[in-house]
């Protein structure tokens, strides 16, 4: 909130980042090292290859073998406009 308030002081058109909601039934897909990875959002968490994970980051870490932000790995982080004004 402090960053948002600071941003509003500097630029009155600033707003909170867009949040994408994941709902049960949605599917996320990503190619990793030539293999397509498909994750389904469930009421209990995230299902990948028959196993349910509590977080999307846990799935991404299992796929890659390294710590990853799940939303970043699957490209669902906050939406940003890359164009300069």
C-alpha positions, -999 to 999 in steps of 0.1 A, spaced: 0 0 0 29 23 8 43 18 -27 10 24 -43 5 56 -23 40 67 -32 32 60 -69 0 80 -67 19 110 -53 43 108 -83 17 99 -109 -20 104 -104 -28 78 -131 -10 50 -113 -31 21 -102 -28 -13 -85 -14 -41 -107 -39 -64 -125 -45 -96 -106 -54 -127 -125 -75 -151 -105 -70 -188 -110 -103 -208 -108 -108 -246 -105 -109 -261 -140 -84 -237 -155 -54 -253 -172 -19 -238 -174 5 -250 -200 42 -243 -204 69 -260 -225 100 -268 -205 131 -284 -221 111 -296 -251 83 -311 -230 48 -297 -226 38 -293 -189 1 -291 -182 -12 -281 -147 -49 -281 -138 -62 -258 -111 -84 -277 -86 -103 -268 -55 -75 -285 -35 -46 -269 -53 -27 -276 -85 -27 -310 -102 4 -321 -123 10 -356 -135 -16 -371 -111 -2 -354 -80 -18 -324 -62 4 -296 -50 -6 -268 -26 11 -241 -46 19 -233 -82 55 -226 -71 58 -261 -57 48 -274 -92 73 -251 -109 101 -261 -85 94 -298 -91 94 -294 -129 126 -274 -129 145 -288 -99 151 -252 -87 132 -225 -68 108 -208 -91 79 -185 -87 50 -205 -101 31 -176 -115 62 -163 -132 72 -198 -146 37 -201 -161 36 -165 -173 6 -154 -152 23 -127 -131 9 -92 -130 1 -77 -164 23 -48 -174 22 -25 -203 57 -27 -219 52 3 -241 68 36 -230 45 67 -229 
